[in-house]
Amino acid sequence: MTDRRKHAAVERLVPVAEQAGVSLTHLALAVVAPGTDLGAMDVAHVPAALTEPEGRRRGLGDRAAA
């Protein structure tokens, strides 16, 4: 498939997205290939920077504005 053909294929999806009332990006995200869906472990992951404040803030003496 050439780039021109890929572009034409994407352009044919624009009216489909408009008819569905979503952006082309949202339409693309709605199509998930088998075996690529999220699992419980993906959803349950919380990065340490969200749970440990000391990991995301420098001390007063280390800040550029100090």
C-alpha positions as MATLAB code, in Angstrom:
seq = 'MTDRRKHAAVERLVPVAEQAGVSLTHLALAVVAPGTDLGAMDVAHVPAALTEPEGRRRGLGDRAAA';
ca = [
       0.000    0.000    0.000;
       1.471    3.332   -0.998;
       1.309    6.495    1.091;
      -1.190    7.953   -1.402;
      -3.473    4.950   -0.915;
      -3.175    5.176    2.872;
      -4.063    8.852    2.746;
      -7.074    8.129    0.550;
      -8.222    5.410    2.952;
      -8.011    7.806    5.898;
      -9.860   10.501    3.947;
     -12.729    8.051    3.383;
     -13.073    7.713    7.174;
     -13.636   11.452    7.727;
     -17.351   11.346    6.768;
     -17.801    8.245    8.941;
     -16.394   10.107   11.956;
     -18.527   13.166   11.195;
     -21.665   11.044   10.905;
     -20.850    9.404   14.244;
     -20.308   12.839   15.815;
     -16.718   12.161   16.855;
     -13.303   13.336   15.715;
     -11.223   11.160   13.444;
      -8.852   10.602   16.375;
     -11.676    9.308   18.572;
     -12.844    7.050   15.782;
      -9.336    5.622   15.452;
      -9.140    5.013   19.188;
     -12.463    3.178   19.102;
     -10.995    0.539   16.803;
      -8.833   -1.770   18.906;
      -7.127   -4.745   17.345;
      -7.765   -8.098   19.052;
      -5.277   -8.765   21.813;
      -4.404   -5.105   22.379;
      -7.086   -4.240   24.916;
      -6.176   -2.990   28.382;
      -5.967   -5.405   31.244;
      -6.569   -4.945   34.958;
      -2.857   -4.409   35.625;
      -2.725   -1.575   33.072;
      -5.604    0.247   34.724;
      -4.367   -0.375   38.279;
      -0.877    1.099   37.684;
      -0.266    4.379   39.530;
       3.124    6.038   38.950;
       5.185    6.731   42.079;
       5.230   10.466   41.302;
       1.468   10.531   41.957;
       1.648    8.739   45.298;
       4.955    9.974   46.771;
       5.235   13.783   47.028;
       8.927   13.684   47.886;
       9.583   12.111   44.503;
       8.156   15.025   42.544;
       9.292   18.108   44.473;
      12.781   19.283   45.199;
      13.667   20.772   48.581;
      13.587   24.559   49.060;
      17.359   24.831   48.800;
      17.439   22.924   45.506;
      14.830   24.981   43.670;
      15.891   27.452   40.978;
      13.718   30.225   42.430;
      15.194   29.878   45.940;
];
